[in-house]
Amino acid sequence: MTGLLAQRKQALATLTALETAYPEAHCALIHQNPWQLLVATILSAQCTDLRVNQVTPRLFERFPDPLSMAAANAQELEELIRSTGFFRNKARNLIGCASQLVLEHDGIVPRIMEALVALPGVGRKTANVLLGNAFNVPGMVVDTHVGRVARRLGWAQARQPEAVEKELCSLLPAEKWTWTAHVLIFHGRQCCRAQTAWCSRCPVAGHCPQVGVVRQK
């Protein structure tokens, strides 16, 4: 067995153990359609999912679709999302994103990467969230938790999210990409934390080359 095949086999075994440990892993942003998930993901930058979920019910009641958001008063929108942080920039992106959806996509959230990342406020992370969770298209979301845990497990070496995404997509089969992000995020929040990793209770300690390392890798 070649080194790459052995690495892939080991990674899948580790992923299976994580799936068993976190059967409740899922997208934590509450949404009912692709538009709501797009908005929630834009708001989640530098903000907790819990806070976003507290803000979005009132926001979606006021602006239920791209057409209404495109016509939003910036100051009103800023007040509705103020608690998510960076609210002026986020409001500008939301209005710009909604306007572009209306003008170029008939108000429908596109389901291809190239069209998504062309929207204001949407990078590869947000696009992959949409692809995997709204459209069932494999997408490897790389946030700080995914990057940290992937490096600790030896699945990735890079620091930049897009480079980590490429490493993980090369290592794991496409049908596992969306689920991988969910379980790595859960593991990163609940056990493999940035400053103090709880290696003694880690469900994949036997698979991890960094057991006992508590600094961010």
N, C-alpha and C positions, 0 to 999 in steps of 0.2 A: 504493500500500500504506500503510495507516494505521500510526501509530507503534507501537501495540500489536502488530499483526500482524508488523511488522518485528522487534520485540523478541523475539517468540515464535520467529520463524524463526531469528534469530541464536542464541537460547538452545538450540534444538534442534541447530544446527550445532556449537555448543560441546560440548553433551552427547554428540553422536556422536563427536567427537574424544576426549573423555574415556573413552568406552566402548572406543574402539580402544586407548587408552593403558593402560587397566586392565581387560583382559578377565577377570582373576582376581577382580575385585571381588565380594564376597559377604558374607553375614552371618557375622561371625567367631565368634559364640557357638555352640559345639558343642551340638547338641540333636537329639533323635530324635522329639519330639512337641511339641505346643503347651504342655503343662504344663512341660516342661523348658525351653523357650524363655522362658516367662513367669518362671520362677524365675531363670534366668541373666540376664535383662534387669534384673530388680529388683536382683540382686547387682552388676550392672555400673555402678551409679551411683557416681561418684567412684572408679572402679576400672578397671583395664585388662581388656580381654577375655581376654588371656593368663592373668592371675591367676584370673579367673572359671573359665576352662576347666581350670585346675589343681585347683580346689576342687570343681566339680560332679560328677565321677565318684563320689567317695566320698559326697557329699551325696545323689545320686540312688539310690545303692545302699541308703542308710539310709532315705530318704523318697522312694519311687518314684512317689507319686501324691498328690493333694490330701488324701485320707482319712488317710494316714499322717502327712503334714505337719501337718494340723490337730491331731493328737494328740501332736505333738512336745513334748518337754521343752525349754523355752526355753534353759536353760543348755547342754544338749547341742548344740542347734542353733547357738547363739552360738559355741561352740568350733569347730564344723565350718566356719563361714563367717568366723571372726575376721579372717583375712588379707585379706578384701575391704574392710575398713574399715567404720566405722559399723555394726558387726555387731549391736549391740543393737537399733537401730532397724530394720535389715533383718530380723532374726529376728522381731521383733514383726509387721512387715508380712507376712512369709511365712506365719506362723501365721494371721494374720487373713485374708489372701487365701485361703489353703487352706480355712479354716473357712467363709468366705462362698461359695466354690465348691461345697463340699459341701452347705451348707444351701439355697442358692438356685439352683444350676445342676447338681445331681446329680453333682458332681465333674468336670464338663466345662468346659473353658475356653470362654467365649462368644466369638463371632466378630463382634460388633458393638461399635462405639466406645463407645456409652453404657453398655453393661454392663461393658466392660473398665475404663473410668475410674472406675466405682463401686467397684472392688476396692481394698482397702488397698494402698498403695505403688505404684499404677498411675496414671500420668499419660498425657498424649497421646503423648509420645515412646514409652513402653513399649507403649501400645496400638497405635501405628502399626507398631512392630517386629513385634508379633504378627500384625496384619492382613496385612501385606505378605509376611512370611516363613513364617508357619504356615498361613495361610488363602488366600493368593493374592488378597487384597483390596487394592486400591491404598491405600497409606499413605505419607505423606511424613514420614519421621523427621527431626527437626531436633535435632542435638546441637551441640556447640561447633564441630566441624569444618564441618558443613553450613552453619551460620549464618555463620561466617567466610568460607568460600569463596563462598557465595552473595552476600554483600555485596561482596566484592572483584570478582566477575564482573559486578556491577551487576544481579543478579537479584532482590535484596531490599535494602531500606533499614532495616527494623526491627531492633531489638535483642532483643526478647522472642521466644522460640521459637515460640509460637503465632501471633504476627503474621508471622514469617518463613514458617511453614508455609502460611499463607493466601496470601502473596505467591507462593510457589513453586507452589502448587496452581493459582493463577490463570494463571501463566505457562506451565506445562507440562501436557501431556495426562495424564490419570489413569493410563494404561497405563505411563507413564514414572516415576511417583512413587517406587515402591519401588527401582527400579534407580538413579534419580538419587541417592538417599541413599547407596547403596553406593559409587558412583563418587566422589561428593564427599567421603565419609569417607576413601576410599583416597587421593585427591588431597591432602586436607588433612593426612594423616599423612606422606605420602611426599614432597610437594613444596611445597604452599602452606601452610607451617607458620606458627604464630602469630607467633613472634618474628622468624624469618628465612625469608622465602619465597624459594625457589630459582627465581627468575624466569628465569634463564638456561637452565634445562633444562625449563621448563614446557611441556607438550605443547599448551597452549591459550594461550600467550603472545600470539599474534596476535589472540585474541578478547577479551583481558582489558584493561579500561580502567585497571587498577591495576598494571600491570607495573612492577616496581621498587619498589613500596611494600612495606616489610617490617614495618610496624606492623600490629597487628590492626585490621581495619576492621569 
